[in-house]
Amino acid sequence: MNRFVMTVGVLVVALAVGAAAFAAPPQGTQSDAAFAASYRSKGVVNVSATTQRISCYAPEVAYATALTAADGYPGGGETPCPGATTGEQTSGFATQDVANAPVLVKDHSESDIRVDSANPLHLIGQSKWFVSAEGYNHLIGFYESWDGGKTWPVQGHVPGYEGWTDNTDPVGAFDPWGNFYSLLLPYEFVYSNSGGHVFNNGSKQANPGQPPEAISVAVHPAKPAGQQSATNWITSHNGHPDFVFTTSNADTNTPDKQWIAIDTNPLSPHYGRVYAMFTQFVFNPSRILVSYADAHADGTHTDWSVPQELPTIPGHPFDTYLLPHVAPDGTLFTTVTNNPVSKGFLNNSIYLISSQDGGVSWQGPTLIAPSVLTPTYLNTTFTEGIVNSFGLGTKQVNGHWPLYVAYENEDPDGLSRVYLTGSLDGGVSWSAPIRVNDGPDDVEALQPRVEAAANGTVAVAFYDRRLGCPTGSASGVQFDPLAPAGKRNFCVDTAIQFYTPNLTPIGQNIRLSQYTWDPQLNAPKRSCVCSTSTFLGDYFGLDFGGGYAYTSSISTYDYGQNPSNYQQQIVARVALP
């Protein structure tokens, strides 16, 4: 039976989204015991990457308020640096106008991982690098491996942006020569008396010597194992900061949701082109923009093009979540998600746009899925991330590059579930969405990431909440005021589901977490320490190399080096089918 039944037209697709709400996954459901056992039966390997080194830096704005173990923060507050083992610079930064003392990096939320196409054993992961979860005070950090993720000897914060309060949204890509581009969002704020974030401008901002917000780039030039360092980054271009975009007003012209793609296809006419996409929230509505430059083998690049506004649906201007991918022939695709403020950012329509001339001109948008409802997760306080993900196959099917979209949706019973749809005709039509998570109907799944491996296998990784919270002291649940031990729809595992290019499932969900973990512990407070709302991130990492799928995601479990149950980055490896 061919499960890839194509549907054409807005009405049919809309009905398909609604009809999927209570459908069983095509691979069938599996028991909790079978899912739990799949970690070992499938040969999954976990490595706690961010516990392998001690990282520190002096923040531009210090934050003294500390929550306690009784609040679920057994490692709360800023901690003086005990001595960094990363080799990174920890103070005396050129971009700062203060002289604060270095403090310890503790928590690591929001994940991205990339495999070097020139060397499948070379991986770089990124995450938020927190010195204060209570104050949401962080830079972007990275961790690097040359042995397929077994060890991560080079890591630290991405330098050059210490003069901003935060540097956020980890996302990066390798160019064809093994240089790693990190696309960054540095921004300024100060704290109110209650702990809220105040976005001032001009002389009242935290550091008037820097723009209040920017989209910027740092490049980690390629070096062999044993010769690389945490400080080897290029953060300037032609003698100036490597800004793609800056704003002079942090309240009403906010750039956000940046994403990057690099054309590494030797037969492409735009080989080596770096695409930076982002949203500018002009208070309301928003603009979606692209800028591009051409990479050089030495880690430098040409000037960034003037940011160009991308096409949207007339009358529906609130667009965001750009997720660019480049096909082997150089065609650039991205999804665009429209979630208007008039509907509380909760009702999402997902579209496709594309460019066949290196980002100069664009086609679309065409509709993929309407009426995707942003979920509110059960029982815990962390909020939703980016509702959808986009993947592109690198082997043509019937003359077209396969396109895939995964998304989370709050179904009519109030639960978040993960769905997948695809197109084999260039986005003209899309398959009826299928449910990805194969646990019982009364458990949640969320924050999917979809990508396609070089052999055509499609993978959807996601957070799964079917297993009850653990009870042992290593889990840290004894610190959680919500007392979740044994509860379902509370703690989290990372999971993955594989498919053929036409979305026929290959087996069932595989558990990628060795240990189920509590998302409440040391959870970052995104807007104010006074708020009950917390955050895990908008997404997590998925990539492929050497016959394996790699994910990077969070865990607060103590794998042996995390006694305070901080958010750490766990890299999982599982063989591709």
C-alpha positions in Angstrom: 0.0 0.0 0.0 1.3 3.4 -0.9 0.9 5.7 2.1 2.0 8.8 0.2 -1.4 9.8 -1.1 -1.1 13.3 -2.6 -3.8 15.9 -2.0 -4.4 19.0 -4.0 -6.1 22.3 -3.1 -6.5 24.3 0.1 -9.8 22.7 1.2 -8.5 19.1 0.9 -5.3 19.9 2.8 -7.3 21.7 5.5 -9.6 18.7 6.0 -6.6 16.5 6.1 -5.1 18.4 9.0 -8.3 18.1 11.0 -8.9 14.5 10.1 -5.4 13.6 11.4 -6.2 14.8 14.9 -7.2 11.4 16.4 -5.7 9.1 13.8 -3.3 6.3 14.9 0.3 6.6 13.5 0.7 4.5 10.4 3.3 2.3 12.1 0.9 1.5 14.9 1.3 2.2 18.6 3.9 0.6 20.8 3.9 -0.1 24.5 5.8 2.1 26.9 8.0 -0.9 27.8 8.9 -1.4 24.1 9.7 2.3 23.7 11.8 2.4 26.8 13.7 -0.7 25.7 14.4 0.6 22.2 17.3 2.7 23.5 19.3 -0.4 24.1 17.8 -2.6 21.4 18.7 -0.1 18.7 22.2 0.6 20.0 21.6 4.2 20.8 24.6 6.0 22.4 24.3 9.1 24.6 27.2 11.5 25.4 26.9 14.4 27.8 28.8 17.0 25.8 28.7 20.1 28.0 29.8 18.5 31.2 33.2 17.7 29.6 34.7 21.2 30.2 34.3 24.1 32.6 33.3 27.3 30.9 33.1 30.8 32.3 32.7 34.4 31.1 32.1 37.8 32.6 28.6 39.0 31.6 27.9 42.6 30.4 25.0 42.8 32.9 25.3 40.7 36.1 22.2 39.4 37.8 22.2 38.7 41.6 18.8 37.2 42.2 19.0 33.5 43.0 16.2 30.9 43.3 16.8 27.9 45.6 16.6 24.1 45.6 13.2 24.5 47.2 12.1 26.4 44.0 13.4 23.7 41.8 16.8 25.4 41.3 19.4 23.3 43.1 22.1 25.2 41.3 20.5 28.6 41.5 22.1 32.0 41.1 25.4 33.2 39.5 28.5 31.3 40.7 32.0 32.6 40.7 34.2 31.0 38.1 36.1 28.1 39.6 38.6 28.2 36.8 37.7 27.6 33.2 39.2 24.5 31.4 38.2 25.6 27.9 41.0 28.0 27.1 38.5 30.7 26.3 38.9 34.3 27.3 36.8 34.9 30.5 37.1 38.7 31.0 38.5 41.9 29.7 36.4 41.9 26.5 36.9 44.6 23.9 33.1 45.0 23.3 32.2 45.5 27.0 32.0 48.8 28.9 32.1 47.2 32.3 34.6 45.0 34.3 32.5 42.3 35.9 34.0 39.2 37.4 33.8 35.9 35.4 31.0 33.5 36.5 30.3 29.8 35.8 28.3 28.7 32.8 25.7 26.3 34.2 22.7 25.7 31.9 22.6 24.9 28.2 19.2 25.1 26.6 18.1 25.2 22.9 20.1 22.9 20.7 21.7 22.8 17.3 24.1 20.2 15.8 25.8 20.0 12.5 28.0 17.4 10.8 30.8 18.6 8.5 30.1 17.3 5.0 33.9 17.2 4.4 34.5 15.0 7.4 31.6 13.0 9.0 33.5 12.6 12.3 33.7 16.4 12.7 30.6 17.8 14.5 29.8 21.1 16.1 26.9 21.7 18.5 25.6 25.0 19.8 23.3 26.0 22.6 22.5 28.9 24.9 25.3 29.2 27.5 23.6 30.4 30.7 25.3 32.0 33.7 21.9 32.8 35.2 18.8 30.8 34.4 16.8 33.1 36.6 17.9 36.2 34.7 17.9 34.6 31.3 21.5 35.7 31.0 23.4 33.9 28.4 25.7 34.0 25.3 25.9 31.4 22.6 28.2 28.5 23.2 29.6 25.7 21.1 31.2 22.3 21.5 33.3 20.4 18.9 34.1 16.8 18.2 36.5 15.0 15.8 35.6 11.4 16.7 31.9 11.2 15.8 30.7 12.7 19.1 32.5 10.5 21.6 34.4 13.4 23.0 34.1 17.2 22.8 37.5 18.7 23.7 37.0 22.2 22.3 34.1 24.2 23.6 33.2 27.6 25.1 31.2 30.7 24.4 31.3 32.2 20.9 33.6 35.2 21.4 33.1 38.8 20.1 29.6 39.4 21.5 30.2 39.7 25.2 29.2 43.4 25.1 25.5 42.5 24.8 23.4 41.2 27.6 22.4 38.2 25.7 23.4 36.4 22.5 20.8 33.9 21.5 19.2 31.4 19.1 22.0 28.9 18.3 22.0 28.0 14.6 25.0 27.3 12.3 26.2 25.5 9.2 29.5 24.3 7.7 30.7 25.7 4.4 32.2 23.4 1.8 35.7 23.8 3.3 34.8 22.8 6.9 34.5 26.4 8.2 31.6 26.7 10.6 29.3 29.8 10.4 27.3 30.7 13.5 24.4 33.1 12.8 23.8 35.1 16.0 21.2 37.4 17.6 23.0 39.7 20.2 20.7 42.1 22.1 20.7 44.5 25.0 18.5 44.8 28.0 18.7 45.8 31.7 16.7 44.4 34.6 13.8 46.1 36.4 13.4 46.0 40.1 11.1 43.0 39.8 13.6 41.2 37.5 11.8 41.9 34.2 13.7 42.8 31.0 13.8 46.5 30.0 14.7 47.2 26.4 16.1 50.7 26.4 17.7 52.6 23.6 20.5 55.1 23.2 22.3 56.2 26.3 19.9 54.3 28.6 20.6 50.8 27.1 23.0 48.4 28.9 26.0 49.2 26.6 25.5 52.3 24.5 28.6 51.5 22.5 26.8 48.6 20.7 23.6 48.5 18.6 20.7 47.4 20.8 20.0 44.3 18.6 21.7 42.8 15.5 21.8 39.7 13.3 25.5 38.9 13.1 28.0 36.2 12.1 31.0 34.5 13.7 33.1 32.0 11.7 35.1 29.2 13.2 37.8 28.5 10.6 38.6 24.9 10.0 41.6 23.4 11.7 42.6 19.7 12.3 42.0 17.9 15.5 44.5 19.0 18.2 45.1 22.4 16.6 41.7 24.0 17.1 40.9 26.3 20.0 37.9 27.9 21.7 39.1 31.4 20.7 39.6 30.7 17.0 36.7 32.7 15.6 36.4 35.4 13.0 33.9 38.0 14.2 34.7 41.0 11.9 34.5 41.7 8.2 36.6 44.3 6.5 37.6 45.6 9.9 34.1 46.0 11.2 31.8 43.7 13.2 30.3 41.1 10.9 26.7 42.4 11.1 24.1 41.2 8.6 21.5 43.6 10.1 21.3 46.1 12.9 18.5 48.1 14.5 18.6 51.3 16.5 15.3 50.6 18.4 15.1 47.5 20.5 11.3 47.9 21.2 9.8 48.3 17.7 12.2 47.0 15.1 13.3 43.7 16.7 15.1 41.1 14.5 14.5 37.5 15.6 14.2 33.9 14.5 17.3 33.8 12.4 18.3 30.7 10.4 21.2 29.8 8.1 21.9 27.5 5.1 25.0 27.2 3.0 25.2 25.7 -0.5 27.7 22.9 -0.3 26.8 21.3 -3.6 29.7 21.3 -6.1 27.4 21.3 -9.2 25.4 24.3 -8.0 25.9 27.6 -9.7 25.9 29.2 -6.2 28.4 26.8 -4.6 29.5 28.3 -1.3 26.7 30.8 -0.9 25.7 31.6 2.6 22.0 32.4 3.2 20.9 34.3 6.4 17.2 34.6 6.9 15.4 36.3 9.8 12.2 38.1 10.8 12.0 41.7 11.7 9.1 42.4 14.1 8.2 45.9 13.2 6.0 46.1 16.3 3.2 44.6 14.3 3.2 43.3 11.6 6.5 41.7 10.7 8.9 41.5 7.7 10.8 38.4 6.6 14.2 39.0 5.1 17.1 37.3 3.4 20.7 38.4 3.0 23.5 36.3 1.4 27.3 36.3 0.9 29.7 33.9 -0.8 32.1 32.0 1.4 35.8 31.7 0.8 38.0 28.7 1.7 39.9 30.7 4.4 36.8 31.4 6.5 36.2 34.9 5.1 33.3 35.8 2.8 32.1 38.6 0.4 30.0 41.5 1.6 26.5 40.6 2.8 23.8 41.6 0.3 21.3 44.3 1.3 18.5 42.4 3.2 15.7 41.7 0.8 12.1 41.3 1.9 10.6 37.9 1.0 7.1 37.4 -0.5 4.1 36.9 1.7 0.4 36.4 1.4 -1.3 39.9 0.7 -3.2 41.0 3.8 -1.5 38.4 6.1 1.8 40.1 7.0 2.7 38.4 10.3 5.2 35.9 9.0 8.1 34.2 10.7 10.0 30.9 11.2 12.2 30.8 8.0 14.0 27.4 7.7 16.1 27.5 4.5 17.5 24.4 2.8 19.5 24.2 -0.5 18.9 21.4 -3.1 21.8 19.9 -5.0 21.0 22.0 -8.1 21.2 25.2 -6.0 17.4 25.7 -5.6 16.8 27.4 -2.3 13.6 26.5 -0.4 12.1 27.7 2.9 8.9 27.4 4.7 7.2 30.5 6.1 4.8 30.4 9.1 2.0 32.9 9.3 0.7 33.3 12.9 -1.1 36.6 13.2 -1.1 38.6 16.4 -4.9 39.0 16.0 -5.2 35.3 16.8 -2.8 35.4 19.7 0.0 33.9 17.6 -1.8 30.6 18.1 -3.3 29.9 14.7 -0.5 29.0 12.2 -0.6 28.6 8.4 2.6 27.1 6.8 3.7 28.2 3.3 6.5 27.4 0.9 8.7 29.8 -1.0 11.7 29.1 -3.3 14.4 30.7 -5.3 16.3 29.3 -8.4 18.8 32.2 -8.8 20.7 32.3 -5.6 18.1 34.2 -3.5 17.7 37.1 -6.0 14.1 36.4 -7.0 11.4 34.3 -5.4 8.4 32.1 -6.2 5.4 31.6 -3.9 4.1 31.5 -1.3 2.0 28.3 -1.7 0.1 26.8 1.1 1.3 23.6 2.9 -0.9 23.4 6.0 -3.5 25.8 7.4 -4.9 26.0 10.9 -2.1 24.4 12.9 -2.8 25.3 16.5 0.1 26.2 18.8 -0.1 23.9 21.8 0.0 24.7 25.5 1.8 21.8 27.2 0.3 19.9 30.1 1.4 20.1 33.7 4.7 22.0 33.3 5.6 25.6 32.9 7.8 25.6 29.8 6.2 27.3 26.7 6.0 26.2 23.1 8.8 26.7 20.6 8.8 27.0 16.8 5.7 24.9 15.8 7.1 23.5 12.6 10.2 22.2 11.0 11.3 21.8 7.3 13.4 19.2 5.6 14.6 18.6 2.0 15.6 15.3 0.3 18.8 15.3 -1.8 17.7 12.5 -4.1 15.1 13.4 -6.7 11.8 11.5 -6.9 10.1 11.8 -10.3 12.3 14.8 -11.1 11.6 16.7 -8.0 13.4 17.3 -4.7 11.3 15.7 -1.8 10.0 18.3 0.7 8.9 17.5 4.2 7.2 19.5 7.0 6.7 18.3 10.6 4.7 20.3 13.1 3.2 20.1 16.6 -0.5 20.7 16.9 -2.8 21.0 19.9 -5.6 18.6 19.1 -9.2 19.0 20.2 -8.5 16.9 23.3 -5.9 19.5 24.4 -2.8 17.4 23.8 0.1 18.3 21.7 1.0 15.7 19.0 3.5 15.6 16.2 2.5 15.3 12.5 4.4 14.9 9.2 3.5 15.8 5.6 5.5 15.7 2.4 5.5 16.7 -1.3 7.1 14.8 -4.2 6.1 17.3 -6.9 8.0 20.4 -5.8 5.3 21.6 -3.4 2.4 21.7 -5.7 0.5 19.2 -3.5 1.1 17.7 -0.1 0.3 14.4 1.5 -2.3 14.0 4.1 -0.5 14.5 7.4 0.4 11.4 9.5 0.9 11.2 13.2 4.5 10.6 14.2 4.5 9.8 17.9 3.3 6.3 18.5 2.7 6.3 22.3 -0.8 6.0 23.8 -3.4 8.5 22.8 -3.3 10.2 26.2 0.4 11.4 26.1 2.1 14.4 24.5 4.8 14.9 21.9 6.3 18.2 20.9 8.9 20.3 19.2 9.6 18.1 16.1 12.7 18.5 13.8 12.6 16.9 10.4 15.6 16.3 8.1 16.5 13.9 5.2 19.7 12.0 5.1 21.9 11.6 2.0 20.5 8.1 1.4 16.9 9.4 1.3 15.9 8.3 4.7 13.6 10.8 6.5 13.9 11.4 10.2 11.7 13.2 12.6 13.1 13.8 16.1 10.9 15.2 18.9 10.4 15.4 22.6 8.2 12.7 24.0 6.3 12.6 27.3 4.9 9.0 27.5 7.2 7.7 30.3 6.6 8.5 33.9 9.2 10.7 35.7 12.0 8.7 37.4 12.3 8.5 41.2 16.0 8.2 41.8 18.1 11.0 43.3 20.1 11.4 40.0 16.9 12.6 38.3 16.6 15.6 40.7 12.9 15.2 41.0 13.2 15.6 44.7 13.9 19.3 44.1 10.8 19.8 41.9 8.1 21.6 43.9 5.5 19.9 41.6 6.6 16.5 42.9 6.4 14.7 39.5 7.9 11.3 40.4 6.0 8.6 38.4 3.8 11.1 36.5 3.3 11.0 32.7 3.0 14.0 30.5 5.6 15.8 32.7 9.1 14.6 32.2 10.8 14.3 28.8 12.6 11.9 26.5 14.1 12.6 23.0 12.7 10.2 20.3 13.1 9.6 16.6 11.1 8.0 13.8 12.5 7.0 10.4 10.7 6.9 7.1 11.3 6.1 3.5 11.2 9.0 1.0 7.5 8.5 0.4 6.9 8.6 4.2 6.4 4.8 4.8 7.4 4.3 8.4 10.6 2.3 9.1 9.9 0.6 12.4 8.6 2.5 15.3 9.7 5.4 17.5 13.1 4.9 19.0 14.0 6.3 22.4 17.1 8.4 22.2 17.4 9.4 25.9 19.1 7.0 28.2 17.3 8.7 31.1 14.0 10.5 31.3 14.5 14.0 32.6 12.6 16.7 34.5 12.2 20.0 32.4 11.4 22.1 35.5 14.8 21.9 37.1 16.9 25.1 36.8 14.6 26.1 33.9 15.4 29.5 32.3 13.0 32.3 33.0 12.6 33.9 29.6 10.9 37.2 30.6 11.2 37.7 34.4 12.3 35.8 37.5 8.8 36.8 38.8 7.1 34.8 36.0 6.0 31.2 36.3 6.8 30.7 32.6 10.0 28.8 31.7 11.7 27.8 28.5 13.5 24.8 26.9 14.1 26.5 23.6 12.5 26.8 20.2 14.0 23.6 18.7 16.8 21.0 19.0 19.4 19.5 16.7 19.3 16.8 14.1 21.9 15.9 11.4 23.5 12.9 9.7 27.0 11.6 9.0 28.9 8.3 8.6 25.7 6.2 8.5 24.3 7.7 11.8 21.7 10.2 12.8 22.8 12.6 15.5 20.6 14.7 17.8 21.5 17.3 20.4 18.9 18.0 23.0 18.5 18.8 26.7 18.7 16.7 29.9 18.8 17.7 33.5 19.5 14.1 34.6 22.8 13.5 36.4 24.8 11.3 34.0 27.6 11.4 36.6 28.9 14.9 36.2 25.7 17.0 36.8 24.9 16.8 40.5 23.1 20.1 40.5 20.8 18.9 37.6 21.6 21.8 35.3 20.3 21.7 31.7 23.1 20.0 29.8 23.4 19.1 26.1 23.1 15.4 25.3 24.3 14.2 21.9 22.6 11.0 20.8 23.8 8.7 18.0 21.7 6.0 16.3 22.4 4.0 13.1 20.4 5.0 10.1 18.2 2.2 8.8 
